[in-house]
Amino acid sequence: MQNYHLALFMTFLAGLATVLGGMITFIVKRSNMKILSVGLGFSAGVMIFISFTDILQNAISLLTKHYPNNAEWVTFFGFLFGIGIAILIDYFIPDHIEDDLFQQGDTHYSKHKIKRAGLITAIAICVHNFPEGIATFFVSTQSLTLGATVAIAIALHNIPEGIAVALPIYHATGKKRLAILYSFLSGISEPIGAVIGFFVLKMFLPAYAIGFMFAAVGGIMVYISFDTLLPLSREYGDDHYSVFGIISGIFIIWLSLLILK
């Protein structure tokens, strides 16, 4: 195991992309979300491609050393385990992103309801970002190239989350600093997840379990892509913007991996 410091740093940057989203709230019109549609599709394309072509293959390679005859089966169950974790988080704490806040004025919401929506969104996103931080950290410890790619994809994903948190807070209070603070707090759980992942990896996790966790990371990333990124991409734009983002993400990450090899 290596690259701990860089893995933590990349996870920290990915998490703080929510702050960038919070800042965009003050300059981007709510009716002009097409760029976010493309960005979310791009992020989904990258994460799905990496999961199936690199992360799961690395999981099989790591597990083959300890389970030479059953490595693919262990990878399969690890992938399902990751999906299960993401489903449980979604079930107990739904991702409360108020889509109407991006499309309508404030006439349909009292200030109290708007602020409450922002607080609930911040809490929900904080919980959802925790496994993303672990995923980014685990991938980065194995490959800085893959880790950087995952960090960029998750950062793109975190920008609209920061908007979802900051927008209602800003509209309810009129305070930019408070809106930025809440967007920061919603994203800080990713580096916290990375720190916890670091101690688990270094102190408690046996070597043969790394491959299983890698497979679980793949499951988490695929679930996030299909459950969150793609639906939001289509809502902020249309099918064409979403598909363009997905294809662009797959093409660019594939090309970059070929060049780096």
Backbone torsions as a table, in degrees:
resi	resn	phi	psi	omega
1	MET	NA	140.4	179.5
2	GLN	-156.9	-173.7	176.3
3	ASN	65.6	23.7	-175.9
4	TYR	-59.6	-46.1	-175.4
5	HIS	-65.8	-44.5	178.8
6	LEU	-66.8	-36.1	178.3
7	ALA	-63.1	-43.8	178.2
8	LEU	-64.4	-40.7	-178.7
9	PHE	-64.8	-44.7	-179.7
10	MET	-65.0	-37.7	177.5
11	THR	-65.7	-38.3	178.4
12	PHE	-62.6	-44.4	179.4
13	LEU	-64.6	-41.5	179.3
14	ALA	-61.7	-41.8	180.0
15	GLY	-65.4	-37.7	-177.0
16	LEU	-75.8	-2.9	174.5
17	ALA	-62.3	-20.3	175.6
18	THR	-63.6	-31.7	177.3
19	VAL	-66.2	-40.5	176.5
20	LEU	-60.0	-41.6	176.2
21	GLY	-61.1	-40.8	177.9
22	GLY	-62.1	-37.7	179.3
23	MET	-71.1	-35.5	178.7
24	ILE	-62.7	-29.0	179.7
25	THR	-52.0	-33.6	-174.0
26	PHE	-84.4	-11.6	-173.9
27	ILE	-123.9	-19.3	-177.6
28	VAL	-101.0	131.4	176.7
29	LYS	-69.5	141.9	-179.1
30	ARG	-62.9	-25.1	-179.6
31	SER	-81.4	-6.3	-177.6
32	ASN	-113.3	72.7	-175.8
33	MET	-109.1	14.3	-176.1
34	LYS	-63.8	-36.9	-179.6
35	ILE	-64.8	-33.9	177.0
36	LEU	-69.9	-34.3	177.2
37	SER	-60.3	-47.2	178.8
38	VAL	-65.0	-42.5	-178.6
39	GLY	-63.2	-40.8	178.8
40	LEU	-68.3	-40.1	175.6
41	GLY	-63.2	-41.4	176.9
42	PHE	-58.4	-47.4	-179.6
43	SER	-60.9	-43.4	179.1
44	ALA	-63.8	-43.5	179.1
45	GLY	-60.0	-43.3	179.2
46	VAL	-63.0	-48.4	-174.5
47	MET	-68.0	-39.6	178.7
48	ILE	-67.2	-44.8	-179.4
49	PHE	-61.3	-48.4	-178.6
50	ILE	-63.6	-39.7	-178.1
51	SER	-59.1	-47.5	-173.8
52	PHE	-84.1	-26.7	-175.7
53	THR	-97.8	-25.2	-175.7
54	ASP	-123.4	-53.7	-172.7
55	ILE	-63.9	-47.6	180.0
56	LEU	-67.9	-34.8	176.8
57	GLN	-66.6	-40.4	175.6
58	ASN	-64.1	-37.7	177.8
59	ALA	-61.0	-44.3	179.1
60	ILE	-62.1	-42.6	-179.8
61	SER	-62.6	-43.6	179.8
62	LEU	-66.5	-38.5	-177.0
63	LEU	-77.7	-24.1	-179.2
64	THR	-61.1	-30.8	179.5
65	LYS	-63.9	-30.6	-175.6
66	HIS	-108.5	-26.6	178.9
67	TYR	-130.2	71.4	-173.4
68	PRO	-59.5	-26.5	-177.1
69	ASN	-101.7	-13.4	-174.0
70	ASN	-130.2	18.2	-175.0
71	ALA	-59.1	-40.0	-178.0
72	GLU	-69.3	-35.1	177.3
73	TRP	-67.9	-42.0	178.6
74	VAL	-64.1	-39.4	176.3
75	THR	-61.7	-42.6	178.8
76	PHE	-58.4	-48.0	-179.4
77	PHE	-70.9	-31.6	174.4
78	GLY	-64.1	-40.7	177.2
79	PHE	-61.2	-45.7	178.0
80	LEU	-64.0	-36.4	178.4
81	PHE	-61.5	-43.4	178.4
82	GLY	-63.0	-43.1	177.3
83	ILE	-62.1	-40.5	178.8
84	GLY	-60.8	-41.4	178.0
85	ILE	-60.6	-46.9	-179.2
86	ALA	-63.3	-39.4	179.6
87	ILE	-65.0	-42.0	179.8
88	LEU	-62.9	-42.3	177.9
89	ILE	-61.5	-44.4	179.0
90	ASP	-62.9	-37.0	-176.4
91	TYR	-70.1	-45.7	-175.2
92	PHE	-83.4	-30.9	179.1
93	ILE	-134.6	87.5	179.7
94	PRO	-59.6	151.2	-179.2
95	ASP	-81.7	93.9	-172.9
96	HIS	-83.0	80.4	173.1
97	ILE	-101.8	116.4	-175.6
98	GLU	-80.0	96.7	-177.0
99	ASP	-61.3	-33.6	-177.9
100	ASP	-62.2	-25.1	-179.2
101	LEU	-67.3	-21.3	178.7
102	PHE	-88.1	-12.8	-169.5
103	GLN	-118.6	-20.0	-174.3
104	GLN	-125.3	166.7	174.2
105	GLY	-78.6	-171.5	-175.1
106	ASP	-89.5	2.3	-174.3
107	THR	-65.3	-23.0	-176.2
108	HIS	-90.7	-0.8	-175.8
109	TYR	-133.0	136.6	170.0
110	SER	-77.0	161.1	179.9
111	LYS	-61.4	-35.7	179.9
112	HIS	-63.0	-44.7	-179.3
113	LYS	-66.9	-37.5	179.2
114	ILE	-64.3	-46.3	-179.9
115	LYS	-63.6	-40.6	179.2
116	ARG	-63.0	-39.8	177.7
117	ALA	-60.7	-40.1	178.6
118	GLY	-65.2	-41.3	179.9
119	LEU	-66.0	-44.9	179.2
120	ILE	-63.1	-42.0	178.6
121	THR	-61.7	-42.9	-179.9
122	ALA	-60.8	-44.8	179.8
123	ILE	-64.4	-46.2	-178.5
124	ALA	-62.6	-45.5	-179.3
125	ILE	-66.3	-36.0	177.7
126	CYS	-58.4	-45.5	179.4
127	VAL	-66.7	-42.5	-178.7
128	HIS	-67.4	-29.8	-178.4
129	ASN	-76.1	-20.1	-177.0
130	PHE	-58.8	-53.1	178.0
131	PRO	-66.6	-26.1	176.2
132	GLU	-64.7	-38.6	177.0
133	GLY	-63.7	-42.1	176.7
134	ILE	-62.4	-42.2	-179.1
135	ALA	-61.7	-48.0	-179.8
136	THR	-60.9	-42.5	-178.7
137	PHE	-64.8	-47.7	-177.9
138	PHE	-61.1	-43.7	-179.9
139	VAL	-64.8	-41.2	-177.1
140	SER	-67.1	-31.7	178.4
141	THR	-68.5	-23.7	179.4
142	GLN	-91.4	-35.2	-178.1
143	SER	-154.7	118.2	179.6
144	LEU	-66.2	-33.5	178.6
145	THR	-63.1	-50.4	178.0
146	LEU	-64.9	-39.7	-179.8
147	GLY	-61.8	-42.9	178.5
148	ALA	-63.9	-38.1	179.6
149	THR	-65.3	-46.3	178.3
150	VAL	-63.0	-41.0	-179.9
151	ALA	-61.7	-41.4	178.7
152	ILE	-65.2	-43.9	-179.7
153	ALA	-61.7	-43.9	-179.8
154	ILE	-70.2	-34.7	176.6
155	ALA	-61.5	-43.3	177.1
156	LEU	-61.2	-37.4	178.4
157	HIS	-67.4	-33.4	-175.5
158	ASN	-78.1	-21.1	-178.8
159	ILE	-59.8	-52.8	177.9
160	PRO	-66.4	-25.6	175.3
161	GLU	-65.9	-40.5	176.2
162	GLY	-61.8	-38.2	176.4
163	ILE	-63.9	-43.3	-178.3
164	ALA	-61.9	-30.4	178.5
165	VAL	-81.9	-49.0	-171.6
166	ALA	-72.5	-35.3	-174.6
167	LEU	-58.2	-53.4	179.6
168	PRO	-67.3	-35.8	179.2
169	ILE	-63.7	-44.1	-179.6
170	TYR	-65.7	-41.5	-178.8
171	HIS	-70.4	-28.8	-178.7
172	ALA	-82.1	-34.2	-174.0
173	THR	-110.9	-23.7	-175.8
174	GLY	74.1	10.2	-176.3
175	LYS	-107.5	113.5	-178.8
176	LYS	-66.8	-40.5	-178.1
177	ARG	-62.3	-40.0	179.9
178	LEU	-66.7	-40.4	178.4
179	ALA	-62.8	-42.9	178.7
180	ILE	-65.7	-39.9	-179.8
181	LEU	-59.7	-45.8	-179.0
182	TYR	-67.5	-37.0	177.0
183	SER	-66.4	-34.8	176.5
184	PHE	-66.1	-45.9	-178.8
185	LEU	-63.8	-32.8	179.4
186	SER	-70.2	-26.9	-178.3
187	GLY	-94.5	-17.6	-174.5
188	ILE	-68.1	-16.8	-180.0
189	SER	-67.1	-21.1	178.4
190	GLU	-67.2	-52.7	175.1
191	PRO	-63.6	-29.0	175.0
192	ILE	-63.9	-43.0	175.3
193	GLY	-59.8	-38.1	179.0
194	ALA	-65.7	-41.0	179.3
195	VAL	-62.8	-44.8	177.6
196	ILE	-63.1	-42.2	177.0
197	GLY	-60.2	-36.5	178.6
198	PHE	-61.8	-48.6	-178.5
199	PHE	-67.6	-38.1	177.1
200	VAL	-64.0	-44.3	-178.0
201	LEU	-65.9	-42.2	-173.7
202	LYS	-82.9	-30.3	-170.5
203	MET	-110.1	-31.3	-170.0
204	PHE	-119.6	-32.0	-169.7
205	LEU	-80.1	119.9	176.9
206	PRO	-67.5	156.5	-173.5
207	ALA	-57.9	-39.1	-176.0
208	TYR	-69.4	-17.0	-178.7
209	ALA	-82.7	-12.7	-179.5
210	ILE	-61.7	-43.5	178.9
211	GLY	-61.7	-41.2	178.2
212	PHE	-62.5	-43.2	179.5
213	MET	-66.6	-34.3	176.5
214	PHE	-61.1	-44.3	178.4
215	ALA	-63.3	-39.6	178.7
216	ALA	-63.6	-38.9	176.5
217	VAL	-59.9	-41.5	176.8
218	GLY	-59.6	-43.1	178.1
219	GLY	-62.5	-43.4	179.2
220	ILE	-61.5	-44.7	-177.1
221	MET	-66.8	-40.4	179.0
222	VAL	-66.0	-42.2	179.3
223	TYR	-62.9	-45.9	179.2
224	ILE	-58.0	-41.5	-177.6
225	SER	-63.2	-47.7	-176.0
226	PHE	-80.2	-31.2	-174.9
227	ASP	-87.3	-31.0	-173.4
228	THR	-119.0	-55.5	-171.6
229	LEU	-64.6	-50.6	-176.7
230	LEU	-66.6	-44.7	176.7
231	PRO	-60.2	-41.5	179.4
232	LEU	-68.2	-36.3	177.8
233	SER	-59.1	-42.0	-179.4
234	ARG	-72.6	-30.4	-179.7
235	GLU	-73.2	-37.0	-177.3
236	TYR	-79.2	-20.4	178.8
237	GLY	-132.5	-120.8	171.4
238	ASP	-149.5	-177.1	-175.2
239	ASP	-58.1	-37.0	-176.6
240	HIS	-66.8	-43.7	177.9
241	TYR	-63.6	-41.9	-179.5
242	SER	-63.3	-48.3	-179.1
243	VAL	-64.5	-40.0	177.8
244	PHE	-59.9	-42.7	178.2
245	GLY	-63.6	-43.3	180.0
246	ILE	-61.4	-50.4	-178.3
247	ILE	-63.9	-40.5	178.2
248	SER	-62.5	-42.3	179.3
249	GLY	-62.2	-45.5	179.6
250	ILE	-64.2	-45.9	-177.7
251	PHE	-62.9	-47.5	-175.7
252	ILE	-68.4	-43.0	-179.4
253	ILE	-69.3	-36.4	177.7
254	TRP	-63.8	-46.5	-179.7
255	LEU	-63.2	-42.7	-179.2
256	SER	-65.4	-38.0	178.5
257	LEU	-67.3	-37.0	177.3
258	LEU	-65.8	-41.1	179.9
259	ILE	-66.3	-43.3	-178.1
260	LEU	-67.8	-26.7	177.3
261	LYS	-76.8	NA	NA
